[in-house]
Amino acid sequence: MSGNSTTFIGSVIGFIIWILCIAWSAAIARRKGRSVFGWTLLAFFFSFIALIVVALMPSRRTV
């Protein structure tokens, strides 16, 4: 493989991981009763940080 195709594959994998991180943050926010739009927007800019923060936040839903 040439350097350009390796770079392209790495970029595609990084993009897929970024999109999955955004989707996972939104799913966790929905499950915990948090703002899906807000957490999706935060994950768009701060993907892994937003994912960790929303995962550690307590749920707003009452049992």
N, CA, C and O atoms as a CHARMM CRD file, in Angstrom:
* protein
*
  252
    1    1 MET  N      0.83500  -1.19200   0.00000 PROA 1      0.00000
    2    1 MET  CA     0.00000   0.00000   0.00000 PROA 1      0.00000
    3    1 MET  C      0.87200   1.24600   0.00000 PROA 1      0.00000
    4    1 MET  O      1.92200   1.29500   0.64100 PROA 1      0.00000
    5    2 SER  N      0.43100   2.20300  -0.70200 PROA 2      0.00000
    6    2 SER  CA     1.17400   3.46000  -0.71700 PROA 2      0.00000
    7    2 SER  C      0.77300   4.30800   0.49100 PROA 2      0.00000
    8    2 SER  O     -0.20100   4.00600   1.18000 PROA 2      0.00000
    9    3 GLY  N      1.52000   5.34400   0.72900 PROA 3      0.00000
   10    3 GLY  CA     1.24100   6.21900   1.86400 PROA 3      0.00000
   11    3 GLY  C     -0.09800   6.91500   1.76700 PROA 3      0.00000
   12    3 GLY  O     -0.75100   7.13900   2.78700 PROA 3      0.00000
   13    4 ASN  N     -0.52400   7.26500   0.55700 PROA 4      0.00000
   14    4 ASN  CA    -1.80000   7.96200   0.38700 PROA 4      0.00000
   15    4 ASN  C     -2.98700   7.07400   0.72500 PROA 4      0.00000
   16    4 ASN  O     -3.94600   7.53700   1.34300 PROA 4      0.00000
   17    5 SER  N     -2.93900   5.80200   0.33000 PROA 5      0.00000
   18    5 SER  CA    -4.07000   4.92100   0.62900 PROA 5      0.00000
   19    5 SER  C     -4.12000   4.58500   2.11200 PROA 5      0.00000
   20    5 SER  O     -5.20400   4.42400   2.67300 PROA 5      0.00000
   21    6 THR  N     -2.96300   4.47800   2.75400 PROA 6      0.00000
   22    6 THR  CA    -2.93000   4.24000   4.19600 PROA 6      0.00000
   23    6 THR  C     -3.51100   5.43700   4.93800 PROA 6      0.00000
   24    6 THR  O     -4.26400   5.26700   5.89800 PROA 6      0.00000
   25    7 THR  N     -3.17400   6.61800   4.51100 PROA 7      0.00000
   26    7 THR  CA    -3.71900   7.82600   5.12100 PROA 7      0.00000
   27    7 THR  C     -5.22300   7.90600   4.91900 PROA 7      0.00000
   28    7 THR  O     -5.95400   8.29000   5.83100 PROA 7      0.00000
   29    8 PHE  N     -5.68700   7.54600   3.73400 PROA 8      0.00000
   30    8 PHE  CA    -7.11900   7.57000   3.45200 PROA 8      0.00000
   31    8 PHE  C     -7.86700   6.58000   4.33700 PROA 8      0.00000
   32    8 PHE  O     -8.90600   6.91900   4.90300 PROA 8      0.00000
   33    9 ILE  N     -7.35100   5.36700   4.46100 PROA 9      0.00000
   34    9 ILE  CA    -8.00200   4.34800   5.29300 PROA 9      0.00000
   35    9 ILE  C     -8.02300   4.79300   6.75200 PROA 9      0.00000
   36    9 ILE  O     -9.02500   4.60900   7.44300 PROA 9      0.00000
   37   10 GLY  N     -6.92700   5.37600   7.22300 PROA 10     0.00000
   38   10 GLY  CA    -6.88300   5.88900   8.59100 PROA 10     0.00000
   39   10 GLY  C     -7.89100   6.99700   8.81500 PROA 10     0.00000
   40   10 GLY  O     -8.51300   7.07000   9.87500 PROA 10     0.00000
   41   11 SER  N     -8.05600   7.85800   7.83000 PROA 11     0.00000
   42   11 SER  CA    -9.03600   8.94300   7.93600 PROA 11     0.00000
   43   11 SER  C    -10.45700   8.40400   7.97100 PROA 11     0.00000
   44   11 SER  O    -11.29000   8.89300   8.73500 PROA 11     0.00000
   45   12 VAL  N    -10.73700   7.40600   7.15200 PROA 12     0.00000
   46   12 VAL  CA   -12.07600   6.80800   7.13000 PROA 12     0.00000
   47   12 VAL  C    -12.37300   6.12400   8.45700 PROA 12     0.00000
   48   12 VAL  O    -13.47300   6.26600   8.99100 PROA 12     0.00000
   49   13 ILE  N    -11.41200   5.38800   8.99300 PROA 13     0.00000
   50   13 ILE  CA   -11.60800   4.72300  10.28500 PROA 13     0.00000
   51   13 ILE  C    -11.81600   5.76000  11.38400 PROA 13     0.00000
   52   13 ILE  O    -12.69000   5.58900  12.23400 PROA 13     0.00000
   53   14 GLY  N    -11.03200   6.82600  11.37700 PROA 14     0.00000
   54   14 GLY  CA   -11.20700   7.89300  12.36200 PROA 14     0.00000
   55   14 GLY  C    -12.56500   8.55700  12.25900 PROA 14     0.00000
   56   14 GLY  O    -13.18600   8.86700  13.27500 PROA 14     0.00000
   57   15 PHE  N    -13.03100   8.77900  11.03800 PROA 15     0.00000
   58   15 PHE  CA   -14.34800   9.38100  10.82200 PROA 15     0.00000
   59   15 PHE  C    -15.45500   8.46200  11.34200 PROA 15     0.00000
   60   15 PHE  O    -16.40100   8.93600  11.97000 PROA 15     0.00000
   61   16 ILE  N    -15.35100   7.17000  11.09200 PROA 16     0.00000
   62   16 ILE  CA   -16.35200   6.21100  11.57300 PROA 16     0.00000
   63   16 ILE  C    -16.37200   6.17400  13.09300 PROA 16     0.00000
   64   16 ILE  O    -17.44700   6.14900  13.69300 PROA 16     0.00000
   65   17 ILE  N    -15.20700   6.17100  13.72400 PROA 17     0.00000
   66   17 ILE  CA   -15.14100   6.18400  15.18800 PROA 17     0.00000
   67   17 ILE  C    -15.75700   7.46600  15.73300 PROA 17     0.00000
   68   17 ILE  O    -16.46200   7.42700  16.74100 PROA 17     0.00000
   69   18 TRP  N    -15.50600   8.59600  15.09100 PROA 18     0.00000
   70   18 TRP  CA   -16.06600   9.88300  15.51400 PROA 18     0.00000
   71   18 TRP  C    -17.59100   9.85300  15.44400 PROA 18     0.00000
   72   18 TRP  O    -18.25800  10.28000  16.38600 PROA 18     0.00000
   73   19 ILE  N    -18.15300   9.35100  14.33600 PROA 19     0.00000
   74   19 ILE  CA   -19.60800   9.26500  14.17600 PROA 19     0.00000
   75   19 ILE  C    -20.20800   8.31900  15.21200 PROA 19     0.00000
   76   19 ILE  O    -21.25200   8.61900  15.79200 PROA 19     0.00000
   77   20 LEU  N    -19.55800   7.17800  15.45100 PROA 20     0.00000
   78   20 LEU  CA   -20.05300   6.23600  16.46000 PROA 20     0.00000
   79   20 LEU  C    -20.02600   6.84800  17.85600 PROA 20     0.00000
   80   20 LEU  O    -20.92400   6.59800  18.66000 PROA 20     0.00000
   81   21 CYS  N    -19.01500   7.63600  18.14600 PROA 21     0.00000
   82   21 CYS  CA   -18.91800   8.30900  19.44200 PROA 21     0.00000
   83   21 CYS  C    -20.05900   9.31000  19.61300 PROA 21     0.00000
   84   21 CYS  O    -20.63200   9.41100  20.69800 PROA 21     0.00000
   85   22 ILE  N    -20.39100  10.04200  18.56500 PROA 22     0.00000
   86   22 ILE  CA   -21.51100  10.98400  18.61000 PROA 22     0.00000
   87   22 ILE  C    -22.82100  10.23400  18.83500 PROA 22     0.00000
   88   22 ILE  O    -23.62900  10.63000  19.67500 PROA 22     0.00000
   89   23 ALA  N    -23.02900   9.15600  18.09000 PROA 23     0.00000
   90   23 ALA  CA   -24.26600   8.37600  18.22000 PROA 23     0.00000
   91   23 ALA  C    -24.37200   7.74100  19.59700 PROA 23     0.00000
   92   23 ALA  O    -25.45600   7.70400  20.17800 PROA 23     0.00000
   93   24 TRP  N    -23.27600   7.24700  20.12000 PROA 24     0.00000
   94   24 TRP  CA   -23.28100   6.61600  21.43600 PROA 24     0.00000
   95   24 TRP  C    -23.56900   7.65600  22.52100 PROA 24     0.00000
   96   24 TRP  O    -24.30800   7.36700  23.46200 PROA 24     0.00000
   97   25 SER  N    -23.01100   8.84100  22.41200 PROA 25     0.00000
   98   25 SER  CA   -23.29600   9.91600  23.36900 PROA 25     0.00000
   99   25 SER  C    -24.77700  10.28000  23.35700 PROA 25     0.00000
  100   25 SER  O    -25.37600  10.48100  24.41300 PROA 25     0.00000
  101   26 ALA  N    -25.36900  10.36500  22.16700 PROA 26     0.00000
  102   26 ALA  CA   -26.79700  10.67600  22.05600 PROA 26     0.00000
  103   26 ALA  C    -27.64700   9.57200  22.67100 PROA 26     0.00000
  104   26 ALA  O    -28.63700   9.85900  23.34400 PROA 26     0.00000
  105   27 ALA  N    -27.27700   8.32400  22.45200 PROA 27     0.00000
  106   27 ALA  CA   -28.03500   7.19900  23.00600 PROA 27     0.00000
  107   27 ALA  C    -27.96100   7.17800  24.53100 PROA 27     0.00000
  108   27 ALA  O    -28.96600   6.92500  25.19500 PROA 27     0.00000
  109   28 ILE  N    -26.79800   7.43900  25.08200 PROA 28     0.00000
  110   28 ILE  CA   -26.65100   7.48100  26.53900 PROA 28     0.00000
  111   28 ILE  C    -27.45000   8.64400  27.10900 PROA 28     0.00000
  112   28 ILE  O    -28.11600   8.49300  28.13200 PROA 28     0.00000
  113   29 ALA  N    -27.39100   9.80000  26.46000 PROA 29     0.00000
  114   29 ALA  CA   -28.15100  10.96700  26.92300 PROA 29     0.00000
  115   29 ALA  C    -29.64600  10.67100  26.92100 PROA 29     0.00000
  116   29 ALA  O    -30.34300  11.01400  27.87500 PROA 29     0.00000
  117   30 ARG  N    -30.14500  10.04200  25.86800 PROA 30     0.00000
  118   30 ARG  CA   -31.56600   9.69400  25.78800 PROA 30     0.00000
  119   30 ARG  C    -31.94800   8.73600  26.91800 PROA 30     0.00000
  120   30 ARG  O    -32.97800   8.90900  27.57000 PROA 30     0.00000
  121   31 ARG  N    -31.11100   7.73100  27.13900 PROA 31     0.00000
  122   31 ARG  CA   -31.39200   6.74000  28.17800 PROA 31     0.00000
  123   31 ARG  C    -31.38600   7.36600  29.57400 PROA 31     0.00000
  124   31 ARG  O    -32.12400   6.92200  30.45300 PROA 31     0.00000
  125   32 LYS  N    -30.57500   8.37400  29.77900 PROA 32     0.00000
  126   32 LYS  CA   -30.46900   9.01200  31.09100 PROA 32     0.00000
  127   32 LYS  C    -31.39900  10.20600  31.24900 PROA 32     0.00000
  128   32 LYS  O    -31.38700  10.85600  32.29500 PROA 32     0.00000
  129   33 GLY  N    -32.20100  10.50900  30.24000 PROA 33     0.00000
  130   33 GLY  CA   -33.14300  11.61500  30.33000 PROA 33     0.00000
  131   33 GLY  C    -32.49100  12.97400  30.17100 PROA 33     0.00000
  132   33 GLY  O    -33.01600  13.97500  30.65900 PROA 33     0.00000
  133   34 ARG  N    -31.37300  13.02400  29.50500 PROA 34     0.00000
  134   34 ARG  CA   -30.64900  14.27800  29.27000 PROA 34     0.00000
  135   34 ARG  C    -30.99200  14.82800  27.88800 PROA 34     0.00000
  136   34 ARG  O    -31.66100  14.15700  27.10200 PROA 34     0.00000
  137   35 SER  N    -30.54700  16.02100  27.59400 PROA 35     0.00000
  138   35 SER  CA   -30.80400  16.65400  26.30100 PROA 35     0.00000
  139   35 SER  C    -30.01800  15.94100  25.19700 PROA 35     0.00000
  140   35 SER  O    -28.78900  15.99300  25.15800 PROA 35     0.00000
  141   36 VAL  N    -30.74500  15.28200  24.31000 PROA 36     0.00000
  142   36 VAL  CA   -30.08600  14.56300  23.21600 PROA 36     0.00000
  143   36 VAL  C    -29.39700  15.54900  22.27500 PROA 36     0.00000
  144   36 VAL  O    -28.26000  15.32100  21.86300 PROA 36     0.00000
  145   37 PHE  N    -30.08000  16.64100  21.93500 PROA 37     0.00000
  146   37 PHE  CA   -29.48100  17.63400  21.04000 PROA 37     0.00000
  147   37 PHE  C    -28.22100  18.23900  21.65400 PROA 37     0.00000
  148   37 PHE  O    -27.19700  18.36700  20.98300 PROA 37     0.00000
  149   38 GLY  N    -28.30000  18.60400  22.91500 PROA 38     0.00000
  150   38 GLY  CA   -27.15400  19.22000  23.57900 PROA 38     0.00000
  151   38 GLY  C    -25.94800  18.30300  23.64100 PROA 38     0.00000
  152   38 GLY  O    -24.82500  18.72200  23.36100 PROA 38     0.00000
  153   39 TRP  N    -26.17900  17.05600  24.00600 PROA 39     0.00000
  154   39 TRP  CA   -25.06600  16.12000  24.10600 PROA 39     0.00000
  155   39 TRP  C    -24.53700  15.70100  22.74400 PROA 39     0.00000
  156   39 TRP  O    -23.35100  15.40200  22.60100 PROA 39     0.00000
  157   40 THR  N    -25.41600  15.67700  21.73700 PROA 40     0.00000
  158   40 THR  CA   -24.95000  15.39800  20.37800 PROA 40     0.00000
  159   40 THR  C    -24.06000  16.53700  19.89700 PROA 40     0.00000
  160   40 THR  O    -23.02300  16.29800  19.27800 PROA 40     0.00000
  161   41 LEU  N    -24.45700  17.75600  20.17700 PROA 41     0.00000
  162   41 LEU  CA   -23.65900  18.91600  19.78600 PROA 41     0.00000
  163   41 LEU  C    -22.31100  18.92600  20.51200 PROA 41     0.00000
  164   41 LEU  O    -21.27600  19.19100  19.90100 PROA 41     0.00000
  165   42 LEU  N    -22.32700  18.64100  21.80300 PROA 42     0.00000
  166   42 LEU  CA   -21.06600  18.57400  22.54400 PROA 42     0.00000
  167   42 LEU  C    -20.16800  17.46100  22.00900 PROA 42     0.00000
  168   42 LEU  O    -18.95700  17.64100  21.88300 PROA 42     0.00000
  169   43 ALA  N    -20.76200  16.32200  21.69900 PROA 43     0.00000
  170   43 ALA  CA   -19.98000  15.20300  21.17300 PROA 43     0.00000
  171   43 ALA  C    -19.43000  15.50600  19.78700 PROA 43     0.00000
  172   43 ALA  O    -18.38100  14.98700  19.40600 PROA 43     0.00000
  173   44 PHE  N    -20.12900  16.33700  19.03900 PROA 44     0.00000
  174   44 PHE  CA   -19.63400  16.74100  17.71700 PROA 44     0.00000
  175   44 PHE  C    -18.29000  17.45600  17.84400 PROA 44     0.00000
  176   44 PHE  O    -17.38800  17.23900  17.03400 PROA 44     0.00000
  177   45 PHE  N    -18.15800  18.30200  18.85600 PROA 45     0.00000
  178   45 PHE  CA   -16.93400  19.07000  19.03400 PROA 45     0.00000
  179   45 PHE  C    -15.92500  18.39800  19.96700 PROA 45     0.00000
  180   45 PHE  O    -14.71800  18.50000  19.74600 PROA 45     0.00000
  181   46 PHE  N    -16.40500  17.71600  20.99900 PROA 46     0.00000
  182   46 PHE  CA   -15.52400  17.11200  22.01400 PROA 46     0.00000
  183   46 PHE  C    -15.88200  15.64300  22.19200 PROA 46     0.00000
  184   46 PHE  O    -16.29600  15.23700  23.27900 PROA 46     0.00000
  185   47 SER  N    -15.73200  14.85500  21.16200 PROA 47     0.00000
  186   47 SER  CA   -16.30300  13.51200  21.09000 PROA 47     0.00000
  187   47 SER  C    -16.01600  12.63700  22.30800 PROA 47     0.00000
  188   47 SER  O    -16.95000  12.26900  23.02000 PROA 47     0.00000
  189   48 PHE  N    -14.77600  12.29900  22.56500 PROA 48     0.00000
  190   48 PHE  CA   -14.49700  11.36100  23.64600 PROA 48     0.00000
  191   48 PHE  C    -14.74400  11.97000  25.01700 PROA 48     0.00000
  192   48 PHE  O    -15.19300  11.27500  25.92900 PROA 48     0.00000
  193   49 ILE  N    -14.46100  13.24300  25.17500 PROA 49     0.00000
  194   49 ILE  CA   -14.70000  13.90200  26.46000 PROA 49     0.00000
  195   49 ILE  C    -16.19400  13.92600  26.76800 PROA 49     0.00000
  196   49 ILE  O    -16.59800  13.60900  27.88600 PROA 49     0.00000
  197   50 ALA  N    -17.01300  14.29700  25.79600 PROA 50     0.00000
  198   50 ALA  CA   -18.46600  14.32800  25.99800 PROA 50     0.00000
  199   50 ALA  C    -19.00100  12.93500  26.28900 PROA 50     0.00000
  200   50 ALA  O    -19.88700  12.77300  27.12800 PROA 50     0.00000
  201   51 LEU  N    -18.47500  11.93500  25.60900 PROA 51     0.00000
  202   51 LEU  CA   -18.92000  10.56100  25.83800 PROA 51     0.00000
  203   51 LEU  C    -18.62400  10.12300  27.26200 PROA 51     0.00000
  204   51 LEU  O    -19.47900   9.52200  27.91200 PROA 51     0.00000
  205   52 ILE  N    -17.45000  10.40800  27.74600 PROA 52     0.00000
  206   52 ILE  CA   -17.08300  10.03100  29.11100 PROA 52     0.00000
  207   52 ILE  C    -17.93600  10.78200  30.12200 PROA 52     0.00000
  208   52 ILE  O    -18.41800  10.18800  31.08600 PROA 52     0.00000
  209   53 VAL  N    -18.12800  12.07500  29.91500 PROA 53     0.00000
  210   53 VAL  CA   -18.89700  12.88300  30.86600 PROA 53     0.00000
  211   53 VAL  C    -20.35200  12.43000  30.92300 PROA 53     0.00000
  212   53 VAL  O    -20.89400  12.24800  32.01300 PROA 53     0.00000
  213   54 VAL  N    -20.99300  12.24500  29.77400 PROA 54     0.00000
  214   54 VAL  CA   -22.40000  11.83900  29.77800 PROA 54     0.00000
  215   54 VAL  C    -22.55600  10.42900  30.33800 PROA 54     0.00000
  216   54 VAL  O    -23.57700  10.12100  30.95400 PROA 54     0.00000
  217   55 ALA  N    -21.57300   9.58100  30.13500 PROA 55     0.00000
  218   55 ALA  CA   -21.64600   8.22400  30.68000 PROA 55     0.00000
  219   55 ALA  C    -21.53800   8.22700  32.20100 PROA 55     0.00000
  220   55 ALA  O    -22.12300   7.37200  32.86500 PROA 55     0.00000
  221   56 LEU  N    -20.79500   9.18200  32.75500 PROA 56     0.00000
  222   56 LEU  CA   -20.60300   9.23600  34.20400 PROA 56     0.00000
  223   56 LEU  C    -21.68000  10.04500  34.92900 PROA 56     0.00000
  224   56 LEU  O    -21.78300   9.97200  36.15300 PROA 56     0.00000
  225   57 MET  N    -22.47200  10.80500  34.19600 PROA 57     0.00000
  226   57 MET  CA   -23.51000  11.61800  34.82900 PROA 57     0.00000
  227   57 MET  C    -24.64900  10.73800  35.34200 PROA 57     0.00000
  228   57 MET  O    -24.96400   9.70800  34.74700 PROA 57     0.00000
  229   58 PRO  N    -25.26300  11.15200  36.44700 PROA 58     0.00000
  230   58 PRO  CA   -26.40800  10.38100  36.94300 PROA 58     0.00000
  231   58 PRO  C    -27.63000  10.56700  36.04600 PROA 58     0.00000
  232   58 PRO  O    -27.74600  11.55700  35.32300 PROA 58     0.00000
  233   59 SER  N    -28.51400   9.61900  36.10700 PROA 59     0.00000
  234   59 SER  CA   -29.74000   9.67800  35.31400 PROA 59     0.00000
  235   59 SER  C    -30.70500  10.69000  35.92200 PROA 59     0.00000
  236   59 SER  O    -30.74800  10.85500  37.14100 PROA 59     0.00000
  237   60 ARG  N    -31.47800  11.36800  35.07500 PROA 60     0.00000
  238   60 ARG  CA   -32.51000  12.29400  35.55000 PROA 60     0.00000
  239   60 ARG  C    -33.84600  11.59100  35.69600 PROA 60     0.00000
  240   60 ARG  O    -34.77800  12.14200  36.28400 PROA 60     0.00000
  241   61 ARG  N    -33.94600  10.40400  35.17700 PROA 61     0.00000
  242   61 ARG  CA   -35.21300   9.66400  35.22000 PROA 61     0.00000
  243   61 ARG  C    -35.43400   9.09900  36.61100 PROA 61     0.00000
  244   61 ARG  O    -34.49900   8.65900  37.28000 PROA 61     0.00000
  245   62 THR  N    -36.68200   9.12000  37.02800 PROA 62     0.00000
  246   62 THR  CA   -37.02800   8.50900  38.30400 PROA 62     0.00000
  247   62 THR  C    -37.55100   7.10800  38.04300 PROA 62     0.00000
  248   62 THR  O    -38.17700   6.84000  37.01800 PROA 62     0.00000
  249   63 VAL  N    -37.29300   6.25100  38.95500 PROA 63     0.00000
  250   63 VAL  CA   -37.68200   4.84700  38.77800 PROA 63     0.00000
  251   63 VAL  C    -39.11700   4.62400  39.12500 PROA 63     0.00000
  252   63 VAL  O    -39.60800   3.49900  39.03200 PROA 63     0.00000
